[in-house]
Amino acid sequence: MSKKISGSEYPLAKIFSSEFEYVIPPYQRPYAWEIEQITTLFDDLYDFFEANKDEDYFLGSIVLIKEERGARSEVVDGQQRLTTLTILLAIIASKMEETKRQNISIYISEPGNPFENLTPKSRLTLRSQDKDFFKHYVQEFRFEGLFKLDEKQLKNEAQINIKRNSQALHSKIMEIFGEDIKKLKDFTSFLIQRCFIIAVTVSNQNTALRIFSVMNSRGLDLQETDIIKADIIRLLTSESEQNYYSKKWEELEIEIGRESFKDLFSHIRMIYAKEKARRNILEEFRKHVPNKNTDPNKFIDDILDPYAQAYTLYYC
C-alpha cells in the first residue's frame, strides 16, 4: 500500500464532486459545531464576498484517508466544515426554483452516471447514529420538517446541532438575501468557484493521524483524546463493536466534560507510567498504557470506564 502524502487545493465545486466520497468513521466525535461557529463562518464568507469581487477565499484544510484511484475518503480532520458547508449548500438549494436546485444538489448528492460507473449516493455520510437523519432532513431538503422537530425527541447533541445550525443558516439567508435570487445565485457561484480547501490525502490511518497530530497544535477539529480514541476503536474488527464502543466512549466524555476527559487520560497515564510526563499526552499514553492495542474493548470496559467513574466521584 502506498504511503504517499499528497495535498492539493480545490474549489468547493471539486471538493463536492465524484472525486471524493466522504465517510465519517465511527471513531470520530459527533458533529459538534454550534450556532456561534457556523455564524462566524457564514459572516466571514459573506463579508469577503461583498468586499472582494475577484479574489479567492481559503477555507482551510482537511485530512483524508484515500486511495489514489478511489473516491472513498475517510475524514480524519474536517468533519465540522464539510458538514456545515453541506448544510449551507442544501439551505441555498432549498430556496431556488427547481432547475437551479438541481444544479446545486449535485454538490450534495451524487446523481449517478452509468457510463462512469457512478451510483446515486450522498457526497457526505455521517456516522451511523446520524447519517439517516442528516440525509433525510438536510441532503433531501426537508427543512420545514426539520424545523418543526421537538429537540427533546432528538437522539443526541449532533442532531440538535444539525437542527439549530440549519435554522440559523436559513435565517441568515432570508435576512440577507430575502427574495433577491440573483444575489443569492452570485453568492452561490462565489461559494462553489472561489472558495478553496486544501485536501491532504494519505493511504493509511497511521500517516493521517501523524499529520493530524501536527495540525492539532494549531487548534483544528480534534483533540489528543480523539486520536487515542481513533487508535483504539479502529482495532475493533466489526462495525457493530466500533459503534457500540464509540457510543460508550462518548457517553463517558459527556458525563465528565470534554476538558476533564482530557485530564482523565493524564491521570491514567500517570498510574501506569509512575513518572512525570516527558512528551505530550498522546505519545505518553501510547507508550505506557497497556491493553489498548492487544484488547481495545477490555481497555474501555476495564480501564477507561471505571477510572472515569472514579474521576467523576472525586473531581466532579
C-alpha atoms as a printed R data frame, in Angstrom:
    type eleno elety resid chain resno       x      y       z
1   ATOM     1    CA   MET     A     1   0.000  0.000   0.000
2   ATOM     2    CA   SER     A     2   1.336  3.382  -0.956
3   ATOM     3    CA   LYS     A     3   2.346  5.741   1.843
4   ATOM     4    CA   LYS     A     4   2.380  8.756  -0.407
5   ATOM     5    CA   ILE     A     5   1.115 12.011   1.057
6   ATOM     6    CA   SER     A     6  -0.455 14.482  -1.321
7   ATOM     7    CA   GLY     A     7  -2.087 17.838  -0.852
8   ATOM     8    CA   SER     A     8  -3.959 19.861  -3.429
9   ATOM     9    CA   GLU     A     9  -6.110 22.961  -3.357
10  ATOM    10    CA   TYR     A    10  -9.622 22.524  -4.725
11  ATOM    11    CA   PRO     A    11 -12.657 24.791  -5.139
12  ATOM    12    CA   LEU     A    12 -15.822 23.563  -3.443
13  ATOM    13    CA   ALA     A    13 -17.103 22.539  -6.882
14  ATOM    14    CA   LYS     A    14 -14.349 19.887  -6.890
15  ATOM    15    CA   ILE     A    15 -14.427 19.145  -3.142
16  ATOM    16    CA   PHE     A    16 -18.093 18.186  -3.514
17  ATOM    17    CA   SER     A    17 -17.716 16.144  -6.695
18  ATOM    18    CA   SER     A    18 -17.462 12.486  -7.705
19  ATOM    19    CA   GLU     A    19 -13.736 12.652  -6.936
20  ATOM    20    CA   PHE     A    20 -14.497 12.454  -3.202
21  ATOM    21    CA   GLU     A    21 -16.952 10.284  -1.275
22  ATOM    22    CA   TYR     A    22 -16.667 11.449   2.336
23  ATOM    23    CA   VAL     A    23 -17.267  8.993   5.167
24  ATOM    24    CA   ILE     A    24 -17.122  9.923   8.852
25  ATOM    25    CA   PRO     A    25 -15.661  6.857  10.638
26  ATOM    26    CA   PRO     A    26 -17.107  5.542  13.924
27  ATOM    27    CA   TYR     A    27 -14.140  6.736  15.986
28  ATOM    28    CA   GLN     A    28 -14.819 10.383  15.158
29  ATOM    29    CA   ARG     A    29 -16.624 12.563  17.661
30  ATOM    30    CA   PRO     A    30 -20.112 13.717  16.590
31  ATOM    31    CA   TYR     A    31 -20.922 16.869  14.665
32  ATOM    32    CA   ALA     A    32 -20.234 19.462  17.354
33  ATOM    33    CA   TRP     A    33 -20.262 22.915  15.789
34  ATOM    34    CA   GLU     A    34 -22.801 25.224  17.360
35  ATOM    35    CA   ILE     A    35 -24.524 28.396  16.176
36  ATOM    36    CA   GLU     A    36 -21.581 30.623  17.137
37  ATOM    37    CA   GLN     A    37 -19.136 28.744  14.894
38  ATOM    38    CA   ILE     A    38 -21.423 28.463  11.885
39  ATOM    39    CA   THR     A    39 -22.478 32.107  12.185
40  ATOM    40    CA   THR     A    40 -18.834 33.181  12.267
41  ATOM    41    CA   LEU     A    41 -18.108 31.088   9.174
42  ATOM    42    CA   PHE     A    42 -21.093 32.443   7.282
43  ATOM    43    CA   ASP     A    43 -20.359 36.062   8.229
44  ATOM    44    CA   ASP     A    44 -16.726 35.672   7.133
45  ATOM    45    CA   LEU     A    45 -17.832 34.201   3.810
46  ATOM    46    CA   TYR     A    46 -20.435 36.868   3.152
47  ATOM    47    CA   ASP     A    47 -18.201 39.777   4.200
48  ATOM    48    CA   PHE     A    48 -15.462 38.501   1.883
49  ATOM    49    CA   PHE     A    49 -17.978 38.048  -0.942
50  ATOM    50    CA   GLU     A    50 -19.143 41.643  -0.550
51  ATOM    51    CA   ALA     A    51 -15.660 43.157  -0.288
52  ATOM    52    CA   ASN     A    52 -13.752 41.071  -2.850
53  ATOM    53    CA   LYS     A    53 -15.370 40.504  -6.216
54  ATOM    54    CA   ASP     A    54 -12.466 38.620  -7.793
55  ATOM    55    CA   GLU     A    55 -10.261 37.176  -5.037
56  ATOM    56    CA   ASP     A    56 -10.461 33.604  -3.738
57  ATOM    57    CA   TYR     A    57 -11.338 32.599  -0.162
58  ATOM    58    CA   PHE     A    58  -9.390 29.911   1.721
59  ATOM    59    CA   LEU     A    59 -11.461 27.603   3.927
60  ATOM    60    CA   GLY     A    60  -8.554 25.706   5.481
61  ATOM    61    CA   SER     A    61  -7.505 22.101   5.050
62  ATOM    62    CA   ILE     A    62  -8.949 18.645   5.558
63  ATOM    63    CA   VAL     A    63  -7.116 15.346   6.131
64  ATOM    64    CA   LEU     A    64  -8.401 12.232   4.381
65  ATOM    65    CA   ILE     A    65  -7.505  8.565   4.125
66  ATOM    66    CA   LYS     A    66  -7.983  7.949   0.419
67  ATOM    67    CA   GLU     A    67  -6.571  5.606  -2.170
68  ATOM    68    CA   GLU     A    68  -5.159  7.416  -5.191
69  ATOM    69    CA   ARG     A    69  -7.570  5.809  -7.668
70  ATOM    70    CA   GLY     A    70 -10.615  5.634  -5.409
71  ATOM    71    CA   ALA     A    71 -13.233  8.151  -4.309
72  ATOM    72    CA   ARG     A    72 -13.902  6.862  -0.788
73  ATOM    73    CA   SER     A    73 -12.405  9.369   1.639
74  ATOM    74    CA   GLU     A    74 -12.324  8.640   5.369
75  ATOM    75    CA   VAL     A    75 -12.368 12.010   7.110
76  ATOM    76    CA   VAL     A    76  -9.676 12.300   9.784
77  ATOM    77    CA   ASP     A    77  -9.921 16.075  10.105
78  ATOM    78    CA   GLY     A    78 -12.537 18.360   8.568
79  ATOM    79    CA   GLN     A    79 -15.876 16.839   9.547
80  ATOM    80    CA   GLN     A    80 -17.204 20.061  11.078
81  ATOM    81    CA   ARG     A    81 -16.528 22.179   7.988
82  ATOM    82    CA   LEU     A    82 -17.706 19.597   5.464
83  ATOM    83    CA   THR     A    83 -20.946 19.066   7.376
84  ATOM    84    CA   THR     A    84 -21.588 22.788   7.836
85  ATOM    85    CA   LEU     A    85 -20.869 23.562   4.184
86  ATOM    86    CA   THR     A    86 -23.237 20.779   3.137
87  ATOM    87    CA   ILE     A    87 -25.960 22.301   5.321
88  ATOM    88    CA   LEU     A    88 -25.310 25.743   3.817
89  ATOM    89    CA   LEU     A    89 -25.474 24.479   0.227
90  ATOM    90    CA   ALA     A    90 -28.630 22.500   0.993
91  ATOM    91    CA   ILE     A    91 -30.305 25.559   2.542
92  ATOM    92    CA   ILE     A    92 -29.427 27.590  -0.557
93  ATOM    93    CA   ALA     A    93 -30.704 24.843  -2.863
94  ATOM    94    CA   SER     A    94 -33.995 24.735  -0.979
95  ATOM    95    CA   LYS     A    95 -34.559 28.442  -1.747
96  ATOM    96    CA   MET     A    96 -34.051 28.017  -5.511
97  ATOM    97    CA   GLU     A    97 -36.505 27.127  -8.251
98  ATOM    98    CA   GLU     A    98 -36.422 23.503  -9.419
99  ATOM    99    CA   THR     A    99 -33.825 23.845 -12.208
100 ATOM   100    CA   LYS     A   100 -31.341 25.784 -10.096
101 ATOM   101    CA   ARG     A   101 -31.988 23.468  -7.157
102 ATOM   102    CA   GLN     A   102 -30.920 20.518  -9.284
103 ATOM   103    CA   ASN     A   103 -27.778 22.404 -10.313
104 ATOM   104    CA   ILE     A   104 -26.803 22.859  -6.657
105 ATOM   105    CA   SER     A   105 -27.935 19.426  -5.484
106 ATOM   106    CA   ILE     A   106 -25.073 17.765  -7.388
107 ATOM   107    CA   TYR     A   107 -22.726 19.175  -4.722
108 ATOM   108    CA   ILE     A   108 -24.787 17.493  -2.006
109 ATOM   109    CA   SER     A   109 -25.562 14.125  -3.598
110 ATOM   110    CA   GLU     A   110 -24.007 12.202  -6.471
111 ATOM   111    CA   PRO     A   111 -26.803 11.843  -9.065
112 ATOM   112    CA   GLY     A   112 -25.136  8.818 -10.649
113 ATOM   113    CA   ASN     A   113 -23.833  8.136 -14.143
114 ATOM   114    CA   PRO     A   114 -23.887  4.577 -15.532
115 ATOM   115    CA   PHE     A   115 -21.298  5.460 -18.176
116 ATOM   116    CA   GLU     A   116 -18.819  6.390 -15.428
117 ATOM   117    CA   ASN     A   117 -19.932  3.588 -13.070
118 ATOM   118    CA   LEU     A   118 -21.242  6.193 -10.613
119 ATOM   119    CA   THR     A   119 -24.202  5.233  -8.426
120 ATOM   120    CA   PRO     A   120 -26.503  7.758  -6.702
121 ATOM   121    CA   LYS     A   121 -25.307  8.457  -3.155
122 ATOM   122    CA   SER     A   122 -24.683 11.230  -0.652
123 ATOM   123    CA   ARG     A   123 -21.381 13.058  -1.024
124 ATOM   124    CA   LEU     A   124 -21.000 13.088   2.769
125 ATOM   125    CA   THR     A   125 -22.021 10.208   5.035
126 ATOM   126    CA   LEU     A   126 -22.074 10.962   8.748
127 ATOM   127    CA   ARG     A   127 -21.548  8.393  11.496
128 ATOM   128    CA   SER     A   128 -24.113  5.593  11.672
129 ATOM   129    CA   GLN     A   129 -26.009  7.295  14.517
130 ATOM   130    CA   ASP     A   130 -26.724 10.403  12.429
131 ATOM   131    CA   LYS     A   131 -26.377  9.547   8.735
132 ATOM   132    CA   ASP     A   132 -30.058  8.727   8.110
133 ATOM   133    CA   PHE     A   133 -31.223 11.824   9.995
134 ATOM   134    CA   PHE     A   134 -28.814 14.056   8.060
135 ATOM   135    CA   LYS     A   135 -29.712 12.514   4.713
136 ATOM   136    CA   HIS     A   136 -33.467 12.700   5.280
137 ATOM   137    CA   TYR     A   137 -33.681 16.284   6.529
138 ATOM   138    CA   VAL     A   138 -30.638 18.073   5.073
139 ATOM   139    CA   GLN     A   139 -29.468 16.247   1.963
140 ATOM   140    CA   GLU     A   140 -33.046 15.698   0.781
141 ATOM   141    CA   PHE     A   141 -34.099 19.293   1.623
142 ATOM   142    CA   ARG     A   142 -36.816 18.545   4.212
143 ATOM   143    CA   PHE     A   143 -36.084 21.662   6.224
144 ATOM   144    CA   GLU     A   144 -39.677 22.515   7.102
145 ATOM   145    CA   GLY     A   145 -39.991 19.146   8.790
146 ATOM   146    CA   LEU     A   146 -36.612 19.560  10.470
147 ATOM   147    CA   PHE     A   147 -37.510 22.936  11.948
148 ATOM   148    CA   LYS     A   148 -40.731 21.521  13.439
149 ATOM   149    CA   LEU     A   149 -38.951 18.744  15.338
150 ATOM   150    CA   ASP     A   150 -39.005 18.888  19.128
151 ATOM   151    CA   GLU     A   151 -35.379 18.852  20.298
152 ATOM   152    CA   LYS     A   152 -36.375 16.676  23.246
153 ATOM   153    CA   GLN     A   153 -37.226 13.936  20.756
154 ATOM   154    CA   LEU     A   154 -33.843 14.011  19.003
155 ATOM   155    CA   LYS     A   155 -31.380 11.222  19.733
156 ATOM   156    CA   ASN     A   156 -28.231 13.181  20.513
157 ATOM   157    CA   GLU     A   157 -26.394 16.514  20.527
158 ATOM   158    CA   ALA     A   158 -25.253 16.091  16.920
159 ATOM   159    CA   GLN     A   159 -28.842 16.021  15.691
160 ATOM   160    CA   ILE     A   160 -29.693 19.032  17.852
161 ATOM   161    CA   ASN     A   161 -26.726 20.895  16.349
162 ATOM   162    CA   ILE     A   162 -27.822 19.947  12.829
163 ATOM   163    CA   LYS     A   163 -31.311 21.297  13.521
164 ATOM   164    CA   ARG     A   164 -30.164 24.513  15.221
165 ATOM   165    CA   ASN     A   165 -27.456 25.262  12.672
166 ATOM   166    CA   SER     A   166 -29.829 24.656   9.784
167 ATOM   167    CA   GLN     A   167 -32.304 27.086  11.325
168 ATOM   168    CA   ALA     A   168 -29.576 29.674  11.923
169 ATOM   169    CA   LEU     A   169 -28.254 29.453   8.359
170 ATOM   170    CA   HIS     A   170 -31.784 29.579   6.964
171 ATOM   171    CA   SER     A   171 -32.419 32.753   8.981
172 ATOM   172    CA   LYS     A   172 -29.156 34.266   7.707
173 ATOM   173    CA   ILE     A   173 -30.044 33.518   4.087
174 ATOM   174    CA   MET     A   174 -33.525 35.000   4.465
175 ATOM   175    CA   GLU     A   175 -32.254 38.052   6.366
176 ATOM   176    CA   ILE     A   176 -29.534 38.922   3.853
177 ATOM   177    CA   PHE     A   177 -30.968 37.806   0.523
178 ATOM   178    CA   GLY     A   178 -34.721 37.738   1.064
179 ATOM   179    CA   GLU     A   179 -36.287 37.452  -2.395
180 ATOM   180    CA   ASP     A   180 -33.152 38.664  -4.196
181 ATOM   181    CA   ILE     A   181 -32.499 35.388  -6.008
182 ATOM   182    CA   LYS     A   182 -29.916 36.924  -8.348
183 ATOM   183    CA   LYS     A   183 -27.712 37.991  -5.439
184 ATOM   184    CA   LEU     A   184 -28.135 34.563  -3.851
185 ATOM   185    CA   LYS     A   185 -27.050 32.951  -7.133
186 ATOM   186    CA   ASP     A   186 -23.981 35.202  -7.223
187 ATOM   187    CA   PHE     A   187 -23.130 34.234  -3.645
188 ATOM   188    CA   THR     A   188 -23.573 30.564  -4.521
189 ATOM   189    CA   SER     A   189 -21.235 30.936  -7.505
190 ATOM   190    CA   PHE     A   190 -18.699 32.515  -5.160
191 ATOM   191    CA   LEU     A   191 -19.007 29.550  -2.787
192 ATOM   192    CA   ILE     A   192 -18.523 26.814  -5.349
193 ATOM   193    CA   GLN     A   193 -15.997 28.541  -7.637
194 ATOM   194    CA   ARG     A   194 -13.912 30.847  -5.431
195 ATOM   195    CA   CYS     A   195 -13.868 29.127  -2.032
196 ATOM   196    CA   PHE     A   196 -10.981 26.668  -1.732
197 ATOM   197    CA   ILE     A   197  -9.991 23.836   0.601
198 ATOM   198    CA   ILE     A   198  -6.663 22.010   0.697
199 ATOM   199    CA   ALA     A   199  -7.306 18.257   0.759
200 ATOM   200    CA   VAL     A   200  -4.386 16.363   2.302
201 ATOM   201    CA   THR     A   201  -4.732 12.706   1.331
202 ATOM   202    CA   VAL     A   202  -2.851  9.652   2.566
203 ATOM   203    CA   SER     A   203  -3.473  5.953   2.047
204 ATOM   204    CA   ASN     A   204  -3.325  4.739   5.655
205 ATOM   205    CA   GLN     A   205  -4.555  5.830   9.052
206 ATOM   206    CA   ASN     A   206  -1.220  5.978  10.873
207 ATOM   207    CA   THR     A   207   0.131  8.547   8.432
208 ATOM   208    CA   ALA     A   208  -3.120 10.530   8.592
209 ATOM   209    CA   LEU     A   209  -3.013 10.622  12.378
210 ATOM   210    CA   ARG     A   210   0.628 11.740  12.356
211 ATOM   211    CA   ILE     A   211  -0.322 14.624  10.072
212 ATOM   212    CA   PHE     A   212  -3.264 15.411  12.283
213 ATOM   213    CA   SER     A   213  -1.166 15.390  15.458
214 ATOM   214    CA   VAL     A   214   0.947 18.195  13.948
215 ATOM   215    CA   MET     A   215  -2.075 20.152  12.732
216 ATOM   216    CA   ASN     A   216  -3.845 19.632  16.047
217 ATOM   217    CA   SER     A   217  -1.459 22.011  17.815
218 ATOM   218    CA   ARG     A   218  -2.929 24.764  15.662
219 ATOM   219    CA   GLY     A   219  -6.399 24.314  17.067
220 ATOM   220    CA   LEU     A   220  -8.162 22.212  14.446
221 ATOM   221    CA   ASP     A   221 -11.162 19.952  14.960
222 ATOM   222    CA   LEU     A   222  -9.945 17.144  17.232
223 ATOM   223    CA   GLN     A   223  -8.040 16.785  20.490
224 ATOM   224    CA   GLU     A   224  -5.402 14.265  21.539
225 ATOM   225    CA   THR     A   225  -8.061 12.133  23.243
226 ATOM   226    CA   ASP     A   226  -9.844 11.872  19.889
227 ATOM   227    CA   ILE     A   227  -6.660 10.489  18.328
228 ATOM   228    CA   ILE     A   228  -6.339  7.990  21.188
229 ATOM   229    CA   LYS     A   229  -9.944  7.018  20.538
230 ATOM   230    CA   ALA     A   230  -9.130  6.542  16.846
231 ATOM   231    CA   ASP     A   231  -6.134  4.361  17.767
232 ATOM   232    CA   ILE     A   232  -8.312  2.127  19.914
233 ATOM   233    CA   ILE     A   233 -11.641  1.959  18.066
234 ATOM   234    CA   ARG     A   234 -10.036  1.144  14.708
235 ATOM   235    CA   LEU     A   235  -8.627 -2.086  16.226
236 ATOM   236    CA   LEU     A   236 -12.145 -3.442  16.745
237 ATOM   237    CA   THR     A   237 -12.971 -5.715  13.842
238 ATOM   238    CA   SER     A   238 -16.744 -5.310  13.440
239 ATOM   239    CA   GLU     A   239 -18.723 -2.149  12.724
240 ATOM   240    CA   SER     A   240 -21.223 -3.042  15.455
241 ATOM   241    CA   GLU     A   241 -18.407 -3.188  18.020
242 ATOM   242    CA   GLN     A   242 -16.968  0.075  16.735
243 ATOM   243    CA   ASN     A   243 -20.365  1.765  17.032
244 ATOM   244    CA   TYR     A   244 -21.038  0.309  20.500
245 ATOM   245    CA   TYR     A   245 -17.698  1.326  21.983
246 ATOM   246    CA   SER     A   246 -17.683  4.702  20.225
247 ATOM   247    CA   LYS     A   247 -21.044  5.427  21.864
248 ATOM   248    CA   LYS     A   248 -19.800  4.226  25.247
249 ATOM   249    CA   TRP     A   249 -16.670  6.385  24.909
250 ATOM   250    CA   GLU     A   250 -18.748  9.451  24.024
251 ATOM   251    CA   GLU     A   251 -21.134  8.899  26.941
252 ATOM   252    CA   LEU     A   252 -18.198  8.857  29.355
253 ATOM   253    CA   GLU     A   253 -16.802 12.013  27.763
254 ATOM   254    CA   ILE     A   254 -20.149 13.793  28.038
255 ATOM   255    CA   GLU     A   255 -20.542 12.684  31.656
256 ATOM   256    CA   ILE     A   256 -17.350 14.350  32.871
257 ATOM   257    CA   GLY     A   257 -16.931 17.048  30.201
258 ATOM   258    CA   ARG     A   258 -14.508 17.303  27.286
259 ATOM   259    CA   GLU     A   259 -11.709 19.154  29.092
260 ATOM   260    CA   SER     A   260 -11.970 16.959  32.197
261 ATOM   261    CA   PHE     A   261 -11.892 13.913  29.930
262 ATOM   262    CA   LYS     A   262  -8.515 15.023  28.624
263 ATOM   263    CA   ASP     A   263  -7.342 15.439  32.222
264 ATOM   264    CA   LEU     A   264  -8.566 11.908  32.973
265 ATOM   265    CA   PHE     A   265  -6.165 10.498  30.386
266 ATOM   266    CA   SER     A   266  -3.275 12.273  32.089
267 ATOM   267    CA   HIS     A   267  -4.257 10.537  35.334
268 ATOM   268    CA   ILE     A   268  -4.478  7.141  33.618
269 ATOM   269    CA   ARG     A   269  -1.063  7.671  32.046
270 ATOM   270    CA   MET     A   270   0.431  8.616  35.431
271 ATOM   271    CA   ILE     A   271  -0.955  5.490  37.086
272 ATOM   272    CA   TYR     A   272   0.812  3.254  34.569
273 ATOM   273    CA   ALA     A   273   3.962  5.280  33.890
274 ATOM   274    CA   LYS     A   274   4.612  6.236  37.535
275 ATOM   275    CA   GLU     A   275   6.762  9.134  36.378
276 ATOM   276    CA   LYS     A   276   6.395 12.704  35.207
277 ATOM   277    CA   ALA     A   277   5.364 13.077  31.581
278 ATOM   278    CA   ARG     A   278   8.221 13.880  29.195
279 ATOM   279    CA   ARG     A   279   6.157 14.121  25.994
280 ATOM   280    CA   ASN     A   280   2.641 15.108  25.025
281 ATOM   281    CA   ILE     A   281  -0.235 13.025  26.368
282 ATOM   282    CA   LEU     A   282  -0.702 11.193  23.064
283 ATOM   283    CA   GLU     A   283   2.877  9.875  22.907
284 ATOM   284    CA   GLU     A   284   2.945  9.105  26.631
285 ATOM   285    CA   PHE     A   285  -0.341  7.246  26.505
286 ATOM   286    CA   ARG     A   286   0.710  5.147  23.522
287 ATOM   287    CA   LYS     A   287   3.939  4.234  25.291
288 ATOM   288    CA   HIS     A   288   2.763  3.415  28.802
289 ATOM   289    CA   VAL     A   289  -0.869  2.264  28.918
290 ATOM   290    CA   PRO     A   290  -1.446 -1.495  28.439
291 ATOM   291    CA   ASN     A   291  -4.348 -3.355  26.778
292 ATOM   292    CA   LYS     A   292  -5.156 -0.546  24.370
293 ATOM   293    CA   ASN     A   293  -3.510 -2.336  21.438
294 ATOM   294    CA   THR     A   294  -3.965 -6.005  22.322
295 ATOM   295    CA   ASP     A   295  -7.519 -5.794  23.688
296 ATOM   296    CA   PRO     A   296  -9.237 -2.485  22.887
297 ATOM   297    CA   ASN     A   297 -12.646 -3.424  24.299
298 ATOM   298    CA   LYS     A   298 -11.004 -4.550  27.540
299 ATOM   299    CA   PHE     A   299  -9.271 -1.167  27.767
300 ATOM   300    CA   ILE     A   300 -12.604  0.663  27.501
301 ATOM   301    CA   ASP     A   301 -14.514 -1.715  29.807
302 ATOM   302    CA   ASP     A   302 -11.851 -2.358  32.449
303 ATOM   303    CA   ILE     A   303  -9.749  0.812  32.461
304 ATOM   304    CA   LEU     A   304 -11.460  3.799  30.912
305 ATOM   305    CA   ASP     A   305 -14.965  3.201  32.286
306 ATOM   306    CA   PRO     A   306 -14.080  2.566  35.965
307 ATOM   307    CA   TYR     A   307 -11.464  5.330  36.000
308 ATOM   308    CA   ALA     A   308 -13.987  7.755  34.525
309 ATOM   309    CA   GLN     A   309 -16.472  6.819  37.250
310 ATOM   310    CA   ALA     A   310 -13.818  7.326  39.924
311 ATOM   311    CA   TYR     A   311 -12.808 10.670  38.394
312 ATOM   312    CA   THR     A   312 -16.448 11.787  38.456
313 ATOM   313    CA   LEU     A   313 -16.820 10.934  42.143
314 ATOM   314    CA   TYR     A   314 -13.589 12.666  43.130
315 ATOM   315    CA   TYR     A   315 -13.458 15.763  40.917
316 ATOM   316    CA   CYS     A   316 -16.961 16.481  39.589
